[in-house]
Amino acid sequence: MPKKRLSVGLPALLNLRAELERATKESRSSDAAPKRKQRLDDDDALAVKEDKLAHKHANARARQALEAKAKIYDALSGSGSASAAQLDESQLAKILEETSVDFVRRRQQLREQVQVEDAIDDPASDDSMVEIIDEFGRGYRSPKPRS
């Protein structure tokens, strides 16, 4: 398929050539380039400062949120100095609905673990049982092997 030729007159070509020369002279001028570069550098520096401030504030907010969650977890798990009695009933109900941790069952497991440890530490306990701990940290009590 043959290409279509455009017919451009001599005055149009001369105008185009004049515009190109004027644009190249403007771009070569020594005054325009440093000012534009300085303005871009200032804008970049300002953007970097704004980003640092935004990250600093975001980090502070995230830290406060995590500290608040840690206090609530300590209160609900009973492992910290705080207790669940310090929380409002509505706040407590909301937290228990939103969380995936069953604090009631967890507290019961901790009590059972303490009771088992107390029974193991009791010198009057039966010496015919042996406690075995596997590689995952799970403890088992089994009868002592006969030798």
Backbone hydrogen bonds, N-H to C=O, Kabsch-Sander energy under -0.5 kcal/mol:
donor,donor_aa,acceptor,acceptor_aa,energy
8,V,6,L,-0.8
13,L,9,G,-1.6
14,L,10,L,-2.1
15,N,11,P,-2.2
16,L,12,A,-2.2
17,R,13,L,-2.3
18,A,14,L,-2.2
19,E,15,N,-2.2
20,L,16,L,-2.1
21,E,17,R,-2.1
22,R,18,A,-2.2
23,A,19,E,-2.2
24,T,20,L,-2.2
25,K,21,E,-2.0
26,E,22,R,-2.1
27,S,23,A,-2.0
28,R,24,T,-1.5
29,S,25,K,-1.1
33,A,29,S,-1.0
35,K,31,D,-1.2
36,R,32,A,-2.2
37,K,33,A,-2.7
38,Q,34,P,-2.8
39,R,35,K,-2.3
40,L,36,R,-2.2
41,D,37,K,-2.6
42,D,38,Q,-2.5
43,D,39,R,-2.2
44,D,40,L,-2.4
45,A,41,D,-2.5
46,L,42,D,-2.3
47,A,43,D,-2.3
48,V,44,D,-2.3
49,K,45,A,-2.3
50,E,46,L,-2.4
51,D,47,A,-2.3
52,K,48,V,-2.4
53,L,49,K,-2.3
54,A,50,E,-2.5
55,H,51,D,-2.6
56,K,52,K,-2.3
57,H,53,L,-2.5
58,A,54,A,-2.4
59,N,55,H,-2.7
60,A,56,K,-2.1
61,R,57,H,-2.4
62,A,58,A,-2.5
63,R,59,N,-2.4
64,Q,60,A,-2.3
65,A,61,R,-2.3
66,L,62,A,-2.4
67,E,63,R,-2.4
68,A,64,Q,-2.3
69,K,65,A,-2.3
70,A,66,L,-2.3
71,K,67,E,-2.1
72,I,68,A,-2.1
73,Y,69,K,-2.7
74,D,70,A,-2.6
75,A,71,K,-2.3
76,L,72,I,-2.6
77,S,73,Y,-3.0
78,G,74,D,-1.4
79,S,74,D,-0.5
80,G,74,D,-1.1
84,A,75,A,-0.7
86,Q,83,S,-1.5
87,L,84,A,-1.3
92,L,88,D,-2.7
93,A,89,E,-2.6
94,K,90,S,-2.2
95,I,91,Q,-2.4
96,L,92,L,-2.4
97,E,93,A,-1.7
98,E,94,K,-2.0
99,T,95,I,-2.1
103,F,101,V,-1.2
106,R,102,D,-2.5
107,R,103,F,-2.5
108,Q,104,V,-1.9
109,Q,105,R,-2.5
110,L,106,R,-2.2
111,R,107,R,-2.1
112,E,108,Q,-2.4
113,Q,109,Q,-2.4
114,V,110,L,-2.2
115,Q,111,R,-2.3
116,V,112,E,-2.5
117,E,113,Q,-2.4
118,D,114,V,-2.4
119,A,115,Q,-2.3
120,I,116,V,-2.3
121,D,117,E,-2.4
122,D,118,D,-0.9
125,S,122,D,-1.5
129,M,126,D,-0.8
130,V,142,S,-3.5
132,I,130,V,-0.5
132,I,140,Y,-3.6
134,D,138,R,-2.2
137,G,134,D,-1.9
140,Y,132,I,-3.0
142,S,130,V,-2.7
144,K,128,S,-3.9
